[in-house]
Amino acid sequence: MAQNSEFKRTIVTAALPYANGPVHIGHLAGVYVPADIYVRYLRLKKRPVLFIGGSDEHGVPVTIRARKEGITVQDVVDRYHYLIKDSFEKFGISFDIYSRTTSDIHHKFASDFFRKLYDEGKFIEQTSEQFYDEETKEFLTDRNIRGECPRCHALGAYGDQCEKCGATLSPDELINPYNAVNGNPLTKKETTHWYLPLDKDQQWLEKWILEDHQEWRSNVYGQCKSWLDGGLMPRAVTRDLDWGIPVPIEGADGKVLYVWFDAPIGYISNTKELCDAHPELGTWQQWWQDPESRLIHFIGKDNIVFHCIVFPAMLKAHGQYNLPDNVPSNEFLNLEGDKISTSRNWAIWLNEYLVDMPGKQDVLRYVLTANAPETKDNDFTWKDYQARNNNELVAIFGNFVNRAVKLTEKYFDSQVPTCGELTEYDLQTLAEFKKVKHNVESLLEDFKIRDAQKEAMELARIGNKYLAETEPWKLAKTDMDRVATILNLSLQICANLAIAFEPFLPFSAAKLRTMLGIDDFEWDSLGSTDLLEDGHKLGEAQLLFEKIEDADIQPQLDRLARIKAENEKIALAEAEKNWRPAPIADEIPFDDFAKLDLRTATVLNVQPVKKSDKLLQFTLDDGTDQPRTILSGIAQSYPDPSVLIGKQVIFVANFAPKVMRGIPSCGMILSAVNFDGKLHVATLEDKVKNGSKVC
C-alpha cells in the first residue's frame, strides 16, 4: 500500500446526516469534528484535499417526521438541510461543499450509477414477503416497524434495533410487530426487488479488508470480520416507497433506490457539483478514479458495514472507482450516562448549543475530542465539560498565553524582546516542545485524533510550567535581560500553540494569532523558536477562554432532567398500553403445587443489605416464637422500603435456607411483576393470623 505522502490528492467524506432533525453532539464526536480536524491538518500541510458533506434527504426518517408534523417531506428536508448546514458553518466544520441528495445532479448521477450496474447484470431480482399495512396500503421499512424485543422483551423495539438492550434485529424477530406510525397490526405480502449479490464479493472483500487493511481501527476491522465470518448475503438496493429516487427501469413503478444505496453515491455527485462549479479543482473523476487519489470515510459505528463492505462492493461492481483507503469510524458518545436518542430528545443539539453557549464552539470541540469514542463508547457530561474548560483550557492554555502577552505588554510595551543567552533549563524546555510537531503529525496520520490533541496540549503545559518556574515577574526587579529571554521563549511557544491548535480549535487559534499580531503561520514552522522576530509588535491582550460557572451549565442540567422525566412518563404510558400478560407456563400436577407451603406473615422490619443494589432484608412475624429472615431482590422497586413495615405478606415457608451476602434467607416473599417491570409485594387486604396457610 502506498504511503500517504505518495498520493497526489485526498478526498475526505463525512457521513451524510439525515435531514429529519438537527445535528447533535453524538454526530459531532463520532464524525464531523474528527473529520474537520484531519482535513484542516491536511490543508496546513498543503496537501490537495476535498472535504465532502451533504444532507441525506431520502429514506424513512424524513417521511416519519413529515407525517408526525403533518407537512410535506420536501418541507422537512428543506428546513433541516439549511439548519444543519448553517450549524456546521457556525461551528467551524469546513466542508468544501455541503450539498443534498435531492439535488438534480445527485438524482441523475445515482440513477445512472444504478442503470449501469443493472445493464451489466450486476443485480439479481428476488421476490420475498415483507411486512405490509393493509389499511394504509404500504410496505413497511425496518425503522417503521415496532414490537416486543425478543432479547430483553422491551416494548417498542424498532425493526432494526432495540434501543434498550442495543440488539441488532430484523422485523421478523419482533414479537407482535405493528406499524410504528399508526399502531396497525401487520401482515406479510409479496414484493419484488433488485439485490446486490454480496455473497459473490465475499472472497475479494476478505482479502481486501482482513489482509490488506489490518491497519484499520480495531473496532472497524472487528465488525467487518464478524460480518465476513458470518457469510455475506444479497442486499436489496430498491424499496417500495413514495419518496426517493425512482428506480430507472420499466415495471418499477412505486419503487425507489434504497437509501443506503443512494446516499453514499452522494459523496461522488457532490464532488461533481463542486468540481463543475470550480474547474480549477480538477475533474471529479480525478478525485474518485485516479489511482493516485486517496479516499477516506469518517463515519459512526452504525455505518461501518455500509462503508467498508457494501459501498466498496458497489464501487467494485461499477469498475471505475478507487476503494476507501481508510474508514476511521468512532463508537457512540453517550449523554450523562444514557444513550443519545433523537426520538427521545435525549441529546444536545448543535443549533441550540450555539445559542445557549455563544462563542464557545472551541470548548465543545475540545471536550468532544478529549472524550472521543475512538475505540469504545464514551460519555459526555456537563460537569466534565465545565471541568475541562476551567482546568485545562482556562487554567493551562489560556493562563499561559495571557501571562506571556500581559507581561510583555507590561515590561516591553507589547514588543517581542530579544532572546539572550539560554540556560540549561531553557534548553531543556525547548527540547521538550520541539518533539510536539513530530508527535502530533504521527498521531494525526494514524487518525488518533484524541491523542493528537492531547499532545498539542503538552505545548501549553510546557509553557505554563516554564513561566511558573522561571517567575519573570520576580526577576524584573533585578535582571531584565533574563526577563527578556524568558518572555521571548514564552511568546515563541504561544506562536507554536497557534499553529498546533489550528486544526483542533480554529476560532481560538485565530484569536491567538490576532493577539500575537500575526495573520498566519506555516505548519512546517511548528517547533521553531524564530516565529516572532525581535521587536515585533503584539496585538491587544484578551482572554482566550472564559471560566464556566455552575450557573452557566445548570439550565442544561435542568433541561435534561425535564426531558428524562417526560421520557419516563411516555415510556410508562406506552408500556401500559402495549402490555400483554406473559404466556401461561406449562401445566403441572396439583401434587407439585401442594408441595409449596405458603404462609402469611407481618413485616416487622425491612432494610437494604449492605453492598447490594438489589437485596432487601425482611424480618417477619410468621406466627412462631422466632422472627423469620428473608432476603428479596426487590430493592430497586422500593427506594423507601419502610413503606412495607406493618404489611401482611405471603411467603414460601418450606424453601431450604440460602445464604446471600453472609445472611441466611429462609423462604421467599411473593411479588407481582407490573407492566413497567417493577416488583410489587403481594399483601393481604384483610388481616389474618400470622402463619395462616395459603391454599
BELGI-V33748 format. One line per field, one symbol per residue. phi: phi as a letter, one per 30 degrees, with the letter a starting at -180 (. if undefined). burial: b if it has 24 or more other ideal C-beta (glycine too) atoms within 12 Angstrom, else e. A space follows every 50 residues. Layout:
phi=???
burial=???
This chain:
phi=.ddeddddabcccceddddclddcddddddbddddddddddddddicdbb ccblcdccjdedddddddcibdddddddddedddeddddddjdcddabca dcddededddddddddddddidcccbcbcbdbcdddhbdcdedccblddd dciddidddcacddciddbbedddchdbdddbiddcccbdacbcbddddd ceddddddddcdbdddedddedddddddddidbebdcbbdacbkdeddbd icdicbdeddddddddedddddeddddbeddjcddddcbdeccbcbccbc ddcedddcbddeddddddjbcdcedabddcdcccbhibddbddchcacdd ddedddbdicedddedddddceddbaebbcbdddeddddddcdddcdddd ddddddddddcbhicddddcdddddeddddddddddeddddedddcicdd ddddddddedddddddddddhddddddbbddddedddddddddedddddd ceddbdddddddddddibdabdeddejdcbdcdeiddddddaddbcdcce ddceeddddddddddddddddddddddcdbededdedbdeddddddccbc acddabaddeibdcdcccccccjcdcdccbcbdbdddbdbdddddjdccc bddcddebcbhicdcckbddbccdddidcbddbcdcdbddjddcb
burial=eeebeebebbbbbbbbbbbbbbbbbbbbbbbbbbbbbbbbbbbbbebbbb bbbbbbbbbbbbbbbbbeeeeebeebbebbbebbbebbebbbbbbbbbbb bbbebbbebbbebbbebbeeebbbbeeeebbbbeeeebbbbbbbbbbbbe eebbbbbbbbbbbbeeebbebeebbebbbbbeeeebeeeebbbbbbbbee bbeebeebbbeebeebbebbbbbbbebbeeebebbbbbbbbebbbbbbee ebeebbbbbbbbbbbbbbbbbbbbbeeeeebbebeebbbeeebbbbbbbb bbbbbbbbbbbbbbbbbbeebbbbbbbbbbbbbbbbebbbbbbbbbbbbb bebbeebeebbbbbbbbbbbbbbbbebbbbbbebbbebbbbbbbbbbbbb bbbbbbbbbebbebbbbebeeeeeebeebbebbeebbebbbebbbebbbb bbbbbbbbbbbbbbebbeebebeeeeeeeeebbbbbbbbbbbbbbbbbbb bbbbbbbbbbbbbebbbbeebebeebbbbebbeeebebbebeebbeebee eebeebeebbeebeeebeeebeebbeebeeeeeeeeeeeeeeeeeeebbb bbbbebbbbeeeeebbbbbbbbeeeeebbbbbbbbebbeebeebeebbbb bbbeeeeeeeeebebbbbbbbeeeeeeeeebbbbeeeeebbeeee
